[in-house]
Structures are given as structure tokens and as C-alpha cells.
Amino acid sequence: MKNKKIHWPVLLYIVGYHFFLAIALPLFFIKQLPSAGLIWTTFSLTFLSGIAVTAGYHRLYSHSTYKIHPAVEIVLLFFATLAAQGSALRWCYDHRLHHAYVDTDQDPYSIKKGFWHAHVWWLFFKSKKIEPKVVADLYRNKLLVFQHNHYVACLMTLSVSIFLLCGWIFQSYWASFLFIWWVRTFCQHHTTWFINSLAHTWGDQAYSREHSAVDNYLISLVTYGEGYHNYHHTFAHDYRNGIRWYHFDPTKWLIWTLYKLGLAKDLKKVNDYRILRQLISDHKTILINQIRNSINSHKETLEGQLIELHNSLVAKLTSVQELIESYKLMEKQERTKLIAEIRATKKSLKNSWKEWKFLVRSIERGQLA
């Protein structure tokens, strides 16, 4: 933050509406309670604009994890604009810098500068001017360029229109102004900001410890599936964040549903064998450190055994993946030749995996002899 100029319009806007809500909400609740319809509409608009940011700004534009039908793109951009998080070009530029320089001074919202810096304070200072080469692909999208050039007008037009419409429907323009506009904005902002702060602070690092991002199921519940952040930073070009069927990732489900309806295509998905290789490699590093820090007299032998078994597992995983890819490219009549080899390699992989799990358990329990 040294030598950075304060971005006064953003600072006054964010701090201002927080103070406004702190005063206006208690006064509102003293006199009345919001209707169920108003609460449901506020929640629905918050969810729609939030998932539009994650499916649109994040997974579509920032990481190009899939392609979308133009009609659906307009809908996503409509609700993402309503989220009041800046233009797609600005958002994606900052986010690509975040991934390229995570946890360094060049990371716009680096957690290393503190929780509150990552959460919101970074917005209070003027950002770097957008370098077109970083988002060159997005500059070719006329819709995004238009939104960027007229963002404030687009945001105000949508916000005013929706608040007036809801005020007319619920017969209370004050309640609509308070909840549909500002409570929704508050919830929308903080759920997104949690990804930059909490998702780099509180959780597990199953895939990589080279960065601060963590996986946390609870965070995913309020961030539309973005809580599996360690996986995302490790495999940023996967359209999923939660890769298991039981992972709460509504953004993934939305993209998959659009794909099934023919409204999305070219969904990028990391191969399961590649994920396993990453898990094993990261686990190996942890275990080697544990062995080296032990006082066991056989730790050099054990470390060699671990490395040898790791290399064998990685080689077999790679082999199975390559055989399966070759199988898919072959003509049907030629595929039978590979079936036996694939089965044999998978069987060998299964045996090595059992050895790996046994060795890992022994090391973790301190049975290093």
C-alpha cells in the first residue's frame, strides 16, 4: 500500500453504504418487518448475481474453462453487472494478476498483506491501469468492451430499475431501496470478498502448499462453490471447483446443466489421474519432511523407499492415462489390443497404491522402523 493513492469514490461508496445500513436497518426493524416476498426476492437476486459472477466473470472470462451461448452470456453479464463488482475486464484483469503472482506484492489482494487487505482494503487504493495484453482475449468481446466503457451507467440503470420495480410490486419503495439494493449489495460483496480472505486463511491444502489458497466446505456454502480454493489455484482451468459429487458447487452444476441443454460447450476438466499425481507429489513432500525431522536411524532408507514408490506410482498413473487416451483415439477393431494392457497396468497400479497407503500410515503413525 506504500505510495498507493486512495481511490476516494470506491472508499466512500463502500464505507458509506455500510454506515447507511448500520443506521437504516435498525430503524426499519423498529417500525416493521420485511415481507416474506421481499426477503425471498432479495435472496434470489443475491444468489443470481453471485452465481453470475462466479460462472461469468470467474470461470468463463478469467479462466476460459468453457464456452457459452451468446444469449446465456447476456443473462450472466446482466446479473454480474448488478453485483456491483466492477466491469468484467477490470475484474478479470485483477484476478489473472492474482493467479499469476499469488501471495506476492504484485498480487492485488494478497493475503500476505493481512486478512482485511485481502477482504476489502485493497479496493480502497487505485489499481494498476489495465494492460491490454493480460486480457487481450476479452478485449475482442464487444459486449465486454461496451460494459467496461459504460459500467457505471449500466449498474445504475439496472439497480434503479430493479429497486423501482420491486418497490411497486411490494408496495414499499423504502423497503425495496433498503433490501433489494443495499442489503443485497452488502451480501453480494462480502460473499465474494470471503474468497479472497477466508479462502486463503481457513481450511485444508490437499492439492498444493505452494500457495495460501485452502479448501473449505463451509466457505463454499456462501460463495457458490468457490470454497474449494486450493483445488482451484492448483488446477485453475477446470470448470469445477468442487470435483466430488457431494461437493457443494452450484456454479459447476449450472455450467454442466447448460452443457446438457446445448447452451455451453468445451468444458475443461482436469483428468482424475493428473489430480492423483498432484495429490501424491504434494503428500510426498510432507512425508519427506516428517522423515527428515524424525530421530529414526533408518530414515535415509525410508526416504529412499518413499521416493521410489512415489516415482513408481506416478509412472503407472501416467501410463494408464496415456493408454486410455490412446484407446479413445483408436478404431473400434483395434481397441481390443489395448484392453489387456490397460487392465494389467491398472492392477499393478492398485497394488502400488496399497503399498503407498501402508507406507504413508506407517510414517504418519511414527512407525518408521
Order of alpha helices (4+ residues) and beta strands (2+ residues): alpha-alpha-beta-alpha-alpha-alpha-alpha-alpha-alpha-alpha-alpha-alpha-alpha-beta-alpha-alpha-alpha
